[in-house]
Amino acid sequence: MTAPEITTLATRIAYANKWMSVREDKVRFADGHESIYGVVDKPDFVLVIPIHADGKIQLVEQFRYPVGRRFWELPQGGWPPERGAAPVEVAHGELAEETGLRAGSMDLLGHFHQACGLINQGYHAFVATDLSPGPVNREVEEQGMISDAFSLDDIIAMIGAGQIKDAPTIAALGYLRLLGRL
C-alpha cells in the first residue's frame, strides 16, 4: 500500500443536517503545500435499471430542486443508515416505491462513486428483471413523480435532447451497454 498523497491535518464540520454534512479539511500535499478541501459526506444510495421482458427500461421523471427542472432518470434513492438495510433490500424497496414494480431478479451491476472530487457518496447499481406491477408508495418529497418505460433508442435520444442529465443514470446505462447487456 502506498502512502496517502494528501494528509489530513485538521477537520471541522461546516454544516450538517439529517441527510448530509459538509466538512472542511486542512490538508498537506505530498510536496508540503497546505490547503483546504471541502467534502460532502453523504451515505451511499442505490440505483436500479428495471428492464422489462420486451427490453424497455423503466424510468422516473421528477422535479430536481437544486437545478430547478424536471428530468428523467433511473429509479434511485437511499434509506437511513440506522435502518441497517442491505443495498439489495434498498433496491427492491426503491423500485417498488417509485415505480410500483416488483423484481423477481435483482442483480448487482457494481459500485460507483457519484462525484469523487466533491462527495464521498457512492451508489450500488442493480439490474432488475422479471418485473411485475404493484402499488406505488412514493415519499412526500417525490410529489409529481411519474414513471414510464422507454426503448434504449428512445433513451439515447432523450440524453441527446437534454431530458436525461443524471450522471449516475447515464453512467450505469453506459456500463451495462459496454458489457453487452443492453
C-alpha atoms as an extended CHARMM CRD file, in Angstrom:
* protein
*
       182  EXT
         1         1  MET       CA              0.0000000000        0.0000000000        0.0000000000  PROA      1               0.0000000000
         2         2  THR       CA              1.3210000000        3.4600000000       -0.8670000000  PROA      2               0.0000000000
         3         3  ALA       CA              1.3940000000        6.4670000000        1.4420000000  PROA      3               0.0000000000
         4         4  PRO       CA             -1.5020000000        8.9080000000        1.0620000000  PROA      4               0.0000000000
         5         5  GLU       CA             -0.8900000000       11.6920000000       -1.4280000000  PROA      5               0.0000000000
         6         6  ILE       CA             -2.7980000000       14.1250000000        0.7940000000  PROA      6               0.0000000000
         7         7  THR       CA             -2.6440000000       14.1150000000        4.5940000000  PROA      7               0.0000000000
         8         8  THR       CA             -5.4970000000       15.4860000000        6.7050000000  PROA      8               0.0000000000
         9         9  LEU       CA             -4.1720000000       17.8630000000        9.3690000000  PROA      9               0.0000000000
        10        10  ALA       CA             -7.4920000000       19.0240000000       10.8490000000  PROA      10              0.0000000000
        11        11  THR       CA            -11.1880000000       18.7540000000       10.0970000000  PROA      11              0.0000000000
        12        12  ARG       CA            -14.3190000000       20.6410000000       11.0760000000  PROA      12              0.0000000000
        13        13  ILE       CA            -17.9940000000       20.2160000000       10.2240000000  PROA      13              0.0000000000
        14        14  ALA       CA            -19.1610000000       23.3620000000        8.4370000000  PROA      14              0.0000000000
        15        15  TYR       CA            -22.7910000000       22.2580000000        8.0530000000  PROA      15              0.0000000000
        16        16  ALA       CA            -24.9110000000       19.2070000000        8.8770000000  PROA      16              0.0000000000
        17        17  ASN       CA            -28.5000000000       18.0190000000        8.6130000000  PROA      17              0.0000000000
        18        18  LYS       CA            -30.0900000000       14.5580000000        8.8280000000  PROA      18              0.0000000000
        19        19  TRP       CA            -29.1870000000       13.7240000000        5.1960000000  PROA      19              0.0000000000
        20        20  MET       CA            -25.6430000000       15.0440000000        4.8130000000  PROA      20              0.0000000000
        21        21  SER       CA            -22.7860000000       17.0770000000        6.2090000000  PROA      21              0.0000000000
        22        22  VAL       CA            -20.1600000000       19.3450000000        4.7270000000  PROA      22              0.0000000000
        23        23  ARG       CA            -16.7330000000       19.3510000000        6.2610000000  PROA      23              0.0000000000
        24        24  GLU       CA            -13.6790000000       21.4700000000        5.6850000000  PROA      24              0.0000000000
        25        25  ASP       CA            -10.3520000000       19.6920000000        5.9980000000  PROA      25              0.0000000000
        26        26  LYS       CA             -6.9770000000       21.3520000000        6.3620000000  PROA      26              0.0000000000
        27        27  VAL       CA             -4.6510000000       19.1940000000        4.2660000000  PROA      27              0.0000000000
        28        28  ARG       CA             -0.9830000000       18.8130000000        3.3280000000  PROA      28              0.0000000000
        29        29  PHE       CA              0.0180000000       17.6520000000       -0.1450000000  PROA      29              0.0000000000
        30        30  ALA       CA              2.9930000000       15.3670000000       -0.8000000000  PROA      30              0.0000000000
        31        31  ASP       CA              5.2040000000       18.3740000000       -1.6690000000  PROA      31              0.0000000000
        32        32  GLY       CA              4.4350000000       20.0320000000        1.7100000000  PROA      32              0.0000000000
        33        33  HSD       CA              1.9170000000       22.5740000000        0.3560000000  PROA      33              0.0000000000
        34        34  GLU       CA             -1.0080000000       23.1120000000        2.7540000000  PROA      34              0.0000000000
        35        35  SER       CA             -4.5500000000       23.9940000000        1.7030000000  PROA      35              0.0000000000
        36        36  ILE       CA             -8.1890000000       23.2710000000        2.4910000000  PROA      36              0.0000000000
        37        37  TYR       CA            -10.5130000000       20.6900000000        0.9920000000  PROA      37              0.0000000000
        38        38  GLY       CA            -14.3150000000       20.8190000000        1.1750000000  PROA      38              0.0000000000
        39        39  VAL       CA            -16.0300000000       17.4210000000        1.2850000000  PROA      39              0.0000000000
        40        40  VAL       CA            -19.7010000000       16.4880000000        1.2630000000  PROA      40              0.0000000000
        41        41  ASP       CA            -20.3060000000       13.4200000000        3.4600000000  PROA      41              0.0000000000
        42        42  LYS       CA            -23.4210000000       11.5310000000        2.4210000000  PROA      42              0.0000000000
        43        43  PRO       CA            -24.4410000000        7.8650000000        2.7090000000  PROA      43              0.0000000000
        44        44  ASP       CA            -24.4190000000        5.6270000000       -0.3500000000  PROA      44              0.0000000000
        45        45  PHE       CA            -27.5850000000        5.1220000000       -2.3830000000  PROA      45              0.0000000000
        46        46  VAL       CA            -28.9020000000        2.5550000000       -4.8380000000  PROA      46              0.0000000000
        47        47  LEU       CA            -29.8000000000        2.9020000000       -8.4980000000  PROA      47              0.0000000000
        48        48  VAL       CA            -31.9900000000        0.3690000000      -10.2930000000  PROA      48              0.0000000000
        49        49  ILE       CA            -32.1120000000       -0.4230000000      -14.0210000000  PROA      49              0.0000000000
        50        50  PRO       CA            -35.5440000000       -2.0640000000      -14.4190000000  PROA      50              0.0000000000
        51        51  ILE       CA            -35.6350000000       -3.9740000000      -17.7240000000  PROA      51              0.0000000000
        52        52  HSD       CA            -38.9820000000       -5.2860000000      -18.9340000000  PROA      52              0.0000000000
        53        53  ALA       CA            -39.3250000000       -8.5520000000      -20.8700000000  PROA      53              0.0000000000
        54        54  ASP       CA            -39.7020000000       -6.5170000000      -24.1120000000  PROA      54              0.0000000000
        55        55  GLY       CA            -36.3600000000       -4.7640000000      -23.4340000000  PROA      55              0.0000000000
        56        56  LYS       CA            -37.8560000000       -1.4180000000      -22.4220000000  PROA      56              0.0000000000
        57        57  ILE       CA            -36.3210000000        0.3310000000      -19.4240000000  PROA      57              0.0000000000
        58        58  GLN       CA            -38.4670000000        1.9090000000      -16.7200000000  PROA      58              0.0000000000
        59        59  LEU       CA            -37.5590000000        5.4980000000      -15.8450000000  PROA      59              0.0000000000
        60        60  VAL       CA            -38.9840000000        8.0800000000      -13.4770000000  PROA      60              0.0000000000
        61        61  GLU       CA            -39.3120000000       11.8050000000      -14.0430000000  PROA      61              0.0000000000
        62        62  GLN       CA            -39.2900000000       14.2880000000      -11.2090000000  PROA      62              0.0000000000
        63        63  PHE       CA            -38.5210000000       17.8910000000      -10.3690000000  PROA      63              0.0000000000
        64        64  ARG       CA            -34.9610000000       18.2600000000       -9.1390000000  PROA      64              0.0000000000
        65        65  TYR       CA            -34.9170000000       21.2910000000       -6.8690000000  PROA      65              0.0000000000
        66        66  PRO       CA            -31.1410000000       22.0410000000       -6.9220000000  PROA      66              0.0000000000
        67        67  VAL       CA            -31.2210000000       22.5600000000      -10.7160000000  PROA      67              0.0000000000
        68        68  GLY       CA            -34.8340000000       23.7950000000      -10.9350000000  PROA      68              0.0000000000
        69        69  ARG       CA            -36.0080000000       21.3770000000      -13.6630000000  PROA      69              0.0000000000
        70        70  ARG       CA            -37.6890000000       18.0530000000      -14.2860000000  PROA      70              0.0000000000
        71        71  PHE       CA            -35.5820000000       15.2200000000      -15.6670000000  PROA      71              0.0000000000
        72        72  TRP       CA            -35.9710000000       11.5400000000      -16.4680000000  PROA      72              0.0000000000
        73        73  GLU       CA            -33.6700000000        9.1460000000      -14.6040000000  PROA      73              0.0000000000
        74        74  LEU       CA            -33.4420000000        5.6040000000      -13.3350000000  PROA      74              0.0000000000
        75        75  PRO       CA            -35.1730000000        4.8670000000      -10.0150000000  PROA      75              0.0000000000
        76        76  GLN       CA            -32.7660000000        5.5880000000       -7.1820000000  PROA      76              0.0000000000
        77        77  GLY       CA            -32.5960000000        6.5440000000       -3.5500000000  PROA      77              0.0000000000
        78        78  GLY       CA            -31.4420000000        5.5630000000       -0.1250000000  PROA      78              0.0000000000
        79        79  TRP       CA            -32.6320000000        4.6430000000        3.3080000000  PROA      79              0.0000000000
        80        80  PRO       CA            -31.2510000000        5.9950000000        6.5840000000  PROA      80              0.0000000000
        81        81  PRO       CA            -28.1330000000        4.0600000000        7.6450000000  PROA      81              0.0000000000
        82        82  GLU       CA            -29.7080000000        3.3190000000       11.0310000000  PROA      82              0.0000000000
        83        83  ARG       CA            -32.1980000000        1.0080000000        9.2800000000  PROA      83              0.0000000000
        84        84  GLY       CA            -29.2820000000       -1.3200000000        8.5920000000  PROA      84              0.0000000000
        85        85  ALA       CA            -30.7120000000       -2.4800000000        5.2580000000  PROA      85              0.0000000000
        86        86  ALA       CA            -28.5420000000       -4.2680000000        2.7040000000  PROA      86              0.0000000000
        87        87  PRO       CA            -28.2240000000       -2.4650000000       -0.6540000000  PROA      87              0.0000000000
        88        88  VAL       CA            -30.2590000000       -5.1520000000       -2.4610000000  PROA      88              0.0000000000
        89        89  GLU       CA            -33.1190000000       -4.6560000000        0.0400000000  PROA      89              0.0000000000
        90        90  VAL       CA            -32.9950000000       -0.9060000000       -0.5660000000  PROA      90              0.0000000000
        91        91  ALA       CA            -33.0040000000       -1.5320000000       -4.3480000000  PROA      91              0.0000000000
        92        92  HSD       CA            -36.1720000000       -3.6420000000       -4.1150000000  PROA      92              0.0000000000
        93        93  GLY       CA            -37.7630000000       -1.0050000000       -1.8740000000  PROA      93              0.0000000000
        94        94  GLU       CA            -36.8790000000        1.9970000000       -4.0520000000  PROA      94              0.0000000000
        95        95  LEU       CA            -38.0610000000        0.2310000000       -7.2270000000  PROA      95              0.0000000000
        96        96  ALA       CA            -41.4360000000       -0.5710000000       -5.6650000000  PROA      96              0.0000000000
        97        97  GLU       CA            -41.7540000000        2.8500000000       -4.0390000000  PROA      97              0.0000000000
        98        98  GLU       CA            -41.0420000000        4.9040000000       -7.1680000000  PROA      98              0.0000000000
        99        99  THR       CA            -42.4640000000        2.7140000000       -9.9660000000  PROA      99              0.0000000000
       100       100  GLY       CA            -44.7460000000        0.1700000000       -8.3090000000  PROA      100             0.0000000000
       101       101  LEU       CA            -42.7070000000       -2.5960000000       -9.9450000000  PROA      101             0.0000000000
       102       102  ARG       CA            -41.5330000000       -5.6920000000       -8.1270000000  PROA      102             0.0000000000
       103       103  ALA       CA            -38.4490000000       -7.5110000000       -9.4020000000  PROA      103             0.0000000000
       104       104  GLY       CA            -38.1720000000      -11.2870000000       -9.4630000000  PROA      104             0.0000000000
       105       105  SER       CA            -34.4330000000      -10.8490000000      -10.0270000000  PROA      105             0.0000000000
       106       106  MET       CA            -32.1850000000       -8.0630000000       -8.7190000000  PROA      106             0.0000000000
       107       107  ASP       CA            -28.5450000000       -8.4180000000       -9.8160000000  PROA      107             0.0000000000
       108       108  LEU       CA            -25.6940000000       -6.1590000000       -8.6740000000  PROA      108             0.0000000000
       109       109  LEU       CA            -24.0360000000       -4.4010000000      -11.6090000000  PROA      109             0.0000000000
       110       110  GLY       CA            -21.3670000000       -2.6940000000       -9.4820000000  PROA      110             0.0000000000
       111       111  HSD       CA            -20.4980000000        0.0710000000       -7.0400000000  PROA      111             0.0000000000
       112       112  PHE       CA            -19.6010000000        3.5050000000       -8.3680000000  PROA      112             0.0000000000
       113       113  HSD       CA            -18.8210000000        6.9770000000       -6.9900000000  PROA      113             0.0000000000
       114       114  GLN       CA            -21.0680000000        9.8350000000       -7.9600000000  PROA      114             0.0000000000
       115       115  ALA       CA            -18.5530000000       12.6970000000       -7.9830000000  PROA      115             0.0000000000
       116       116  CYS       CA            -15.4070000000       11.6080000000       -6.1370000000  PROA      116             0.0000000000
       117       117  GLY       CA            -13.7590000000       15.0440000000       -6.3180000000  PROA      117             0.0000000000
       118       118  LEU       CA            -16.5600000000       16.5690000000       -4.2360000000  PROA      118             0.0000000000
       119       119  ILE       CA            -18.5910000000       13.9710000000       -2.3530000000  PROA      119             0.0000000000
       120       120  ASN       CA            -17.7790000000       10.6250000000       -0.7370000000  PROA      120             0.0000000000
       121       121  GLN       CA            -21.1930000000        9.1990000000       -1.6840000000  PROA      121             0.0000000000
       122       122  GLY       CA            -21.2460000000        6.1560000000       -3.8910000000  PROA      122             0.0000000000
       123       123  TYR       CA            -24.0080000000        4.0190000000       -5.2890000000  PROA      123             0.0000000000
       124       124  HSD       CA            -24.7730000000        0.3750000000       -5.8610000000  PROA      124             0.0000000000
       125       125  ALA       CA            -26.2710000000       -0.1600000000       -9.3280000000  PROA      125             0.0000000000
       126       126  PHE       CA            -28.6390000000       -3.0920000000       -9.8170000000  PROA      126             0.0000000000
       127       127  VAL       CA            -30.3290000000       -4.6350000000      -12.8390000000  PROA      127             0.0000000000
       128       128  ALA       CA            -33.9430000000       -5.6050000000      -12.1090000000  PROA      128             0.0000000000
       129       129  THR       CA            -35.7170000000       -8.1360000000      -14.3140000000  PROA      129             0.0000000000
       130       130  ASP       CA            -38.7630000000      -10.4210000000      -14.1270000000  PROA      130             0.0000000000
       131       131  LEU       CA            -40.8620000000       -7.3570000000      -13.3270000000  PROA      131             0.0000000000
       132       132  SER       CA            -44.4590000000       -7.3830000000      -12.1130000000  PROA      132             0.0000000000
       133       133  PRO       CA            -46.7240000000       -4.4260000000      -11.2950000000  PROA      133             0.0000000000
       134       134  GLY       CA            -47.8010000000       -3.4070000000       -7.8190000000  PROA      134             0.0000000000
       135       135  PRO       CA            -48.8230000000       -0.2940000000       -5.9050000000  PROA      135             0.0000000000
       136       136  VAL       CA            -46.6730000000        2.8410000000       -5.9140000000  PROA      136             0.0000000000
       137       137  ASN       CA            -45.8060000000        4.2370000000       -2.4660000000  PROA      137             0.0000000000
       138       138  ARG       CA            -43.8270000000        7.4250000000       -3.0330000000  PROA      138             0.0000000000
       139       139  GLU       CA            -42.4350000000        9.6170000000       -0.2800000000  PROA      139             0.0000000000
       140       140  VAL       CA            -43.9190000000       13.0810000000        0.1740000000  PROA      140             0.0000000000
       141       141  GLU       CA            -40.7470000000       14.5890000000       -1.3570000000  PROA      141             0.0000000000
       142       142  GLU       CA            -41.4730000000       12.6480000000       -4.5620000000  PROA      142             0.0000000000
       143       143  GLN       CA            -44.6610000000       14.5640000000       -5.3330000000  PROA      143             0.0000000000
       144       144  GLY       CA            -45.2750000000       14.8930000000       -9.0490000000  PROA      144             0.0000000000
       145       145  MET       CA            -43.0260000000       11.9410000000       -9.9420000000  PROA      145             0.0000000000
       146       146  ILE       CA            -44.1530000000        9.9660000000      -12.9690000000  PROA      146             0.0000000000
       147       147  SER       CA            -42.8580000000        6.7020000000      -14.4030000000  PROA      147             0.0000000000
       148       148  ASP       CA            -42.8080000000        5.1860000000      -17.8930000000  PROA      148             0.0000000000
       149       149  ALA       CA            -40.8930000000        2.6000000000      -19.9290000000  PROA      149             0.0000000000
       150       150  PHE       CA            -38.7240000000        3.5140000000      -22.9310000000  PROA      150             0.0000000000
       151       151  SER       CA            -36.7010000000        1.7050000000      -25.5600000000  PROA      151             0.0000000000
       152       152  LEU       CA            -32.9330000000        2.1010000000      -25.4960000000  PROA      152             0.0000000000
       153       153  ASP       CA            -33.1110000000        4.1410000000      -28.7230000000  PROA      153             0.0000000000
       154       154  ASP       CA            -35.6260000000        6.4960000000      -27.0710000000  PROA      154             0.0000000000
       155       155  ILE       CA            -33.3780000000        6.8330000000      -24.0060000000  PROA      155             0.0000000000
       156       156  ILE       CA            -30.3470000000        7.6600000000      -26.1580000000  PROA      156             0.0000000000
       157       157  ALA       CA            -32.4230000000       10.3450000000      -27.9260000000  PROA      157             0.0000000000
       158       158  MET       CA            -33.6040000000       11.6910000000      -24.5300000000  PROA      158             0.0000000000
       159       159  ILE       CA            -29.9890000000       12.0140000000      -23.3680000000  PROA      159             0.0000000000
       160       160  GLY       CA            -29.1350000000       13.9030000000      -26.5570000000  PROA      160             0.0000000000
       161       161  ALA       CA            -32.1620000000       16.1800000000      -26.1080000000  PROA      161             0.0000000000
       162       162  GLY       CA            -31.2100000000       17.0110000000      -22.5000000000  PROA      162             0.0000000000
       163       163  GLN       CA            -34.2210000000       15.2100000000      -20.9830000000  PROA      163             0.0000000000
       164       164  ILE       CA            -31.8560000000       12.8900000000      -19.0980000000  PROA      164             0.0000000000
       165       165  LYS       CA            -28.9200000000       14.6140000000      -17.3990000000  PROA      165             0.0000000000
       166       166  ASP       CA            -28.4740000000       12.4880000000      -14.2850000000  PROA      166             0.0000000000
       167       167  ALA       CA            -24.8450000000       11.2980000000      -14.3440000000  PROA      167             0.0000000000
       168       168  PRO       CA            -25.4320000000        8.0390000000      -12.3930000000  PROA      168             0.0000000000
       169       169  THR       CA            -28.2360000000        7.1230000000      -14.8210000000  PROA      169             0.0000000000
       170       170  ILE       CA            -26.0740000000        7.7640000000      -17.8770000000  PROA      170             0.0000000000
       171       171  ALA       CA            -23.0500000000        6.0000000000      -16.3500000000  PROA      171             0.0000000000
       172       172  ALA       CA            -24.9970000000        2.8890000000      -15.3090000000  PROA      172             0.0000000000
       173       173  LEU       CA            -26.7070000000        2.5490000000      -18.6850000000  PROA      173             0.0000000000
       174       174  GLY       CA            -23.4030000000        3.1220000000      -20.4770000000  PROA      174             0.0000000000
       175       175  TYR       CA            -21.6330000000        0.5000000000      -18.3700000000  PROA      175             0.0000000000
       176       176  LEU       CA            -24.4240000000       -2.0200000000      -18.9340000000  PROA      176             0.0000000000
       177       177  ARG       CA            -24.1840000000       -1.3750000000      -22.6630000000  PROA      177             0.0000000000
       178       178  LEU       CA            -20.3700000000       -1.7490000000      -22.6220000000  PROA      178             0.0000000000
       179       179  LEU       CA            -20.8820000000       -5.1370000000      -21.0040000000  PROA      179             0.0000000000
       180       180  GLY       CA            -23.1500000000       -6.0750000000      -23.9170000000  PROA      180             0.0000000000
       181       181  ARG       CA            -26.2000000000       -6.4380000000      -21.6960000000  PROA      181             0.0000000000
       182       182  LEU       CA            -28.2370000000       -3.6970000000      -23.4310000000  PROA      182             0.0000000000
